[in-house]
Amino acid sequence: MEEYVPHFKFEKLQIWQKSMDFGEDIFSVSKAFPKDELFNLISQARRAADSIALNIAE
């Protein structure tokens, strides 16, 4: 597997990298949530986790 080369300055920030890892963790954990929460809790948790990295990039 090739090593990822950052294209933007914020991608070099450790906090941005950790926020991306956190988003992946939330996605993995939320797979185990009940399916009836798909459009409520799961969606909200995933969007909130994505928002962290997006706000840092902004």
URPE-V352197 format. One line per field, one symbol per residue. phi: phi as a letter, one per 30 degrees, with the letter a starting at -180 (. if undefined). psi: psi as a letter, one per 30 degrees, with the letter a starting at -180 (. if undefined). Layout:
# URPE-V352197
phi = ???
psi = ???
This chain:
# URPE-V352197
phi = .dddcdcbddddddddddddddddddddddddddddceccdddddddddddddddddd
psi = kkkkjkflefffkeeeeeeeeeeeeeeeeffflkffgegceeeeeeeeeeeeeeeee.
